[in-house]
Amino acid sequence: MRHNRRNGSWTYARYDRRSFTWFCHKSAPSEWFHLIVNGSKAEIGELSRVAGWLRVFGMVNSAPTFDQQHLVINGFSDLILEVFGPDVGRHARSAIGVAGLPLNFAIEIEAEILLSD
């Protein structure tokens, strides 16, 4: 993974085989947590409004030979289950590799969640 720059805890990079282990063990948990707390809260208000995670679609900025995108996005799914518990956090998940993402982000997550009133 080539780091182009860091902004807060967001990684701007492209995955390759050498970077995968480092990212999953060192960087991913803090990035996922930042995404959930700051990204979701900014859109929906209090996280207690989340009644269910329905679907997660993850896009991983990958080198052509990288084939572990599903494991990268599994880290996000695992954190959702840990933070929200299995009743709220259980969801369907898809992961794909892409040749590039806007601003050269390492990962982009799209999620469908169910909100309570």
VEXDREN-2710 file (C-alpha; in Angstrom, 1 decimal):
% VEXDREN-2710
k/r/px/py/pz
1/MET/0.0/0.0/0.0
2/ARG/1.3/3.4/-0.9
3/HIS/0.3/6.1/1.5
4/ASN/-0.3/9.3/-0.4
5/ARG/-1.4/11.3/2.6
6/ARG/-3.3/11.0/5.9
7/ASN/-6.2/13.1/7.0
8/GLY/-7.3/12.3/10.5
9/SER/-7.6/8.5/10.5
10/TRP/-8.6/8.1/6.8
11/THR/-6.1/6.1/4.7
12/TYR/-5.4/7.2/1.1
13/ALA/-3.8/4.2/-0.5
14/ARG/-4.0/1.2/-2.7
15/TYR/-3.9/-2.4/-1.4
16/ASP/-1.4/-4.9/-2.5
17/ARG/-0.2/-8.1/-0.9
18/ARG/2.5/-6.6/1.2
19/SER/0.2/-4.0/2.8
20/PHE/-2.8/-6.2/3.6
21/THR/-1.5/-7.7/6.8
22/TRP/-0.3/-4.4/8.2
23/PHE/-3.5/-2.6/7.4
24/CYS/-5.9/-5.2/8.8
25/HIS/-4.0/-5.5/12.1
26/LYS/-2.9/-1.9/12.6
27/SER/-5.0/0.6/10.8
28/ALA/-8.4/-0.8/9.9
29/PRO/-10.0/-1.0/13.4
30/SER/-9.5/2.7/14.1
31/GLU/-10.7/3.7/10.6
32/TRP/-13.8/1.6/10.9
33/PHE/-14.6/3.1/14.3
34/HIS/-14.1/6.6/13.0
35/LEU/-16.4/5.8/10.1
36/ILE/-19.2/4.5/12.4
37/VAL/-19.0/7.2/15.0
38/ASN/-18.4/10.3/12.9
39/GLY/-19.7/9.4/9.5
40/SER/-23.0/7.7/10.7
41/LYS/-23.6/10.1/13.5
42/ALA/-23.3/13.1/11.2
43/GLU/-26.0/11.6/8.9
44/ILE/-28.5/10.1/11.4
45/GLY/-28.0/11.8/14.7
46/GLU/-27.7/9.4/17.7
47/LEU/-26.4/6.0/17.0
48/SER/-29.1/4.6/19.3
49/ARG/-31.5/5.2/16.4
50/VAL/-29.9/2.3/14.4
51/ALA/-32.4/-0.5/14.7
52/GLY/-30.6/-2.8/12.2
53/TRP/-27.7/-3.0/9.7
54/LEU/-29.2/-4.5/6.5
55/ARG/-26.4/-4.5/3.9
56/VAL/-22.8/-3.5/3.7
57/PHE/-21.1/-3.0/0.3
58/GLY/-17.3/-2.5/0.5
59/MET/-15.1/-1.3/-2.3
60/VAL/-11.3/-1.8/-1.8
61/ASN/-8.8/0.2/-3.9
62/SER/-6.7/-2.7/-5.0
63/ALA/-3.7/-3.6/-7.1
64/PRO/-4.7/-6.0/-9.9
65/THR/-3.1/-9.0/-8.2
66/PHE/-4.7/-8.4/-4.8
67/ASP/-7.5/-10.9/-4.1
68/GLN/-8.3/-10.4/-0.4
69/GLN/-10.9/-7.7/-0.6
70/HIS/-13.4/-9.8/1.3
71/LEU/-11.1/-10.1/4.3
72/VAL/-10.6/-6.3/4.4
73/ILE/-14.3/-5.7/4.5
74/ASN/-14.8/-8.5/7.0
75/GLY/-13.0/-6.2/9.5
76/PHE/-15.8/-3.7/9.1
77/SER/-18.5/-6.3/9.5
78/ASP/-16.8/-7.7/12.6
79/LEU/-16.7/-4.2/14.2
80/ILE/-20.4/-3.6/13.4
81/LEU/-21.2/-6.8/15.2
82/GLU/-19.0/-5.9/18.2
83/VAL/-20.4/-2.4/18.5
84/PHE/-24.1/-3.0/17.8
85/GLY/-24.4/-6.7/18.9
86/PRO/-25.7/-9.5/16.7
87/ASP/-29.4/-8.5/16.9
88/VAL/-28.8/-5.1/15.4
89/GLY/-25.5/-5.6/13.7
90/ARG/-26.0/-8.7/11.6
91/HIS/-26.1/-7.9/7.9
92/ALA/-25.4/-9.1/4.4
93/ARG/-22.0/-8.1/3.0
94/SER/-20.4/-7.8/-0.4
95/ALA/-16.9/-6.8/-1.2
96/ILE/-15.2/-5.9/-4.5
97/GLY/-11.8/-4.6/-5.7
98/VAL/-11.7/-1.5/-7.8
99/ALA/-8.9/0.1/-9.7
100/GLY/-9.4/3.4/-8.0
101/LEU/-11.6/5.4/-5.6
102/PRO/-12.2/9.2/-5.4
103/LEU/-9.3/11.0/-3.7
104/ASN/-7.5/7.7/-3.8
105/PHE/-9.3/6.4/-0.6
106/ALA/-8.2/2.9/0.4
107/ILE/-11.8/1.8/1.1
108/GLU/-15.3/3.0/0.5
109/ILE/-18.3/1.6/2.4
110/GLU/-21.9/1.8/1.4
111/ALA/-24.4/0.6/4.0
112/GLU/-28.2/0.3/4.3
113/ILE/-29.4/0.6/7.9
114/LEU/-32.8/0.6/9.5
115/LEU/-33.6/3.5/11.7
116/SER/-36.0/3.8/14.6
117/ASP/-38.1/7.0/15.1
END
